[in-house]
């Protein structure tokens, strides 16, 4: 993945791909979910381990993630469980973005998950 951070720093996204798509980047260490605001073309979520190494949790289209998320009025952001991100990653890889959007709309909401997030 070749991402570039435009200068000056942009508002609303963290990087761009070589073909100009906007990317929002989120990191996670211990929380069971991520929080985000807005919507870009792509979302990259990294799980950072204690020793500084990382695993890619999700890198793909933003639309299915937004469709599966729930809005937290308390935090003024959308939230989604890491487990659901992993499900969406697998669906995107196997069947594409349109299938992932259908699956996202069918996933149950995360009402029982507390509002603790890494950002």
N, C-alpha and C positions, 0 to 999 in steps of 0.2 A: 504494500500500500504506500503510495507516494503522496503524502499530504504536504501542503505548504501553508504556512501562516502568513497571510498578507500583511504588509505594513503600509500604513499604520494599522494597528490592531482594529479589526472590524467589530461592529456591534451586531450581536445576534448569532454569530457562528464563530467557530474556533479555527477552522482551516478550510482549504479548498483542494479538490482533486486536480489532477493535470487537465481534465476536461471541463473544469469550472464549476463542478457541483459543490455546494456548501456542505460542511460536515460539522456536526455538534459532537464534542468529545466529552465523555463522562468517565470518571474513575470511581471505583468501588473498592473498599477494603474489607469491611465487616458487615455492612448493612444488607438486609435481605431485598432491598429495592433501590431503584434510582429515581431521582426527581429531575425534571427538565421543564424549561419554558420555551414556548415557540415551537417552530418546526422548520427543519432544514431539509435538504435533499437526502442526506445520509446521517446515520448515527453510529458512532464508535463508542463502545463501552468496554473498558478494561478493568479487570480485577487485579489490583496491585497486592502482591504478597509482602509479608513483613521484610523479607530480604531485598526488596526492590524489584524483583522479577514480576512479570505480569502475564496474564492470560487474556486473550480476546474473548469476551463474553458475547459480543454482538458487533458486527460491522455489516450494515446493509441499509435498505430503504427505511426512511423515517415513518412513512405513512402507516405501515402495519403497527408500529410501536405506538404511535399516537392513537390509533383506533382501539388498541387494547388497554390503554392507560385509563386511570381515573384521576379526576381533578381534586386536589386538596386545597380547599379554601383557606385553611389555616396557614399553609405555606405558600399559597398563590402559585402553585405549579402542578403539573401533571406528574403522576407517579406510576411506576410499573415494577412488579416483582422480577427479580433476577431469573427465577425459574421460568417465567413467561417469556423473557427475552431469549432464553435458550431454546424454548419451544419454537418461537418465531424464527430464530436463526436456522433451525433444522428445516422448517417448512419452506423458507425462502430458498435454501440450498437445494431441496428436493423438488419443489414445485413452482417456485417463482413468487414474485411480489403479490400478484393478484390472489393467489391461494392463501398467502400469509395474511392478507387483509380480511379474507373471509374467515379464517381461523381466529384472527384477533377479535373480530366482532362476536364470535361464539364463546370466547373465554369468559369465565366468571369474573366479576369485579373483585378487587382486593379489599373488600370492606373490613376483613378481620386483621389485616396487616397494619401495624402501627405506623405512624408517620416519620419514623427515624430513617434518614437516608444519608448516604455519602454523596458528596457532590464534587 
